[in-house]
């Protein structure tokens, strides 16, 4: 699995109201968890459409990510 650029995240799955993200700081073995609702609202997508999508973020720290913008759509 390739490393993500510093401001790119990929949603690997959603569990309840949390999304698990792979980032440059968070490998798949220790993903970052953020609220599904935040990503969906900021990116303009339905919560069920988040897994597998890549986003750029305005802010990425060891404990959080914010400012989600859809980077690419793997379904097209």
N, C-alpha and C positions, 0 to 999 in steps of 0.2 A: 504494500500500500504506500503510495507516494505521500510525502510531507505536504501539508497545506501551506500556501503562502501566509504571511503573518496576519492578513486581514480577511482570510477566507475560511469558512467553516462548512462542514457537510453534516447534514442531519442523517444519522445512521438509523435511528428509530425513535418512536415515541412510546412512552410508558405512562399511561394515565395522563396527567396534565404536564408532564415533563418531556422534553426532547433531549436525546443524547447526541452530542456533537463531537466530531473529530476536528481538531484545530492544530495549528503549529505547536501548541503547548499541550494538547490533550490527545494521546493516541487512542485507538479503538479499545485498547485494554483498560483505559481509565478516562472515559469520555467526560466532557463538561456537560452538566445538566442545567437547562434553562427552561422557563415556562413556555409551553407550546403556544399559548395565547399571545405572548409577546412577539414571537417570531411571525405567527400568522397575521397579526395586526400590522406589524411594521412592513412585512413583505407583500401584503395584500393577497394572501393565499388562504385556502381552507386548511384547517389543522390536519386533515387526512392526506393532504397533498405534500406535506413536508418531508417525509422520509425519502432519502435518495437525492434530495436537492442540495445544491451548493449556493451559498450566500456570501456576500462580502459584508463585513460588519464595521461600524464606525469605531467601536471600542471593544478590545479583547484583553481581558486580564486572566490571571490564574483562576479566578473564582466566578467570572461572569463574562457575558458578551451582550452587546446592545447595538442597535442601529442596523437591523437586517435589511439587505437589498438582494433580491434574487440575482445570482451571478450567471447561472446557466440553467437550462431546462433539459434534463436528460431524456425527457419523454418525447422530444421532437427531433 
